[in-house]
């Protein structure tokens, strides 16, 4: 068997001036980015029910090059694309996903809550989503969502599924708010790029990023300051912000040097 050579990700290096009046470090060009300037949040959540195959298709239809979706664990060990711990908000079902099995999930309607035109839309499995995204030639930010189970019970099957069903590692990044999830991903699958999600930038963000060999940092655009953007960029990391749905906010973040945004409305930004 041919051995693999794994190369440690080394962030780009920039000069940084602690002076608050220092020049902004600009966003890099689209061609050089690891992701994209515009990333469809949960597919295209403004035109189709979030985290469904219909939402992924709608993101593609408006010209989006990358999508972000959430993977969660069911009680029977299967992996599906869904955000919440429970079923109520985005389906006609009730209860927690960890008390559900794939057979029951298949019977649910995940589209009618959004619009009757999506009646019968189902919660997709991870395999189904990976197949469609690759058929559409999109890049994927797969967010790994922890919901009251062990890290290994989710990380191990996610990595196994990706190794079996995802082809182009350059078109994939794994992200999570959970540091241990990312640490396990880095340990068990160093070939995959990682993005560290934070609600706000903590004081120890750099040690956390280095600890999991992160490639990108993902932050809440509403809680971000220009000095924080400069600091992250000065350490060589690409910076992406969620969830940005208006052009004024997007332009402000880009002017600060943010590289890309996650948005429910990619159609408003894709040219």
Buried (B, 14 or more C-beta within 10 A) or exposed (E): EEEEEEEEBEBEEBEBEEEEEEEEBEBBEEEEBBBBBBBBBBBBBBBBBBBBBBBBBBBBBBEBBBBBBBBBBBBEEBBBBBBBBBBEEBBBBEEBBBEBEBEBBEEBBBBBBBEEEBEEBBBBBBBBBBBBBBEBEBBBBBBBBBBEEEBEEBBEBBBEBBEEBBEEEEBBBBBBBBBBBBBBBBEEBBEBBBBBBBEEBEEEBBEBBEBBBBBBBBBBBEEBEBBBBBBBBBBBBBBBBBBBBEEEBBEBBBEBBBBBBBBBBBBBBBE
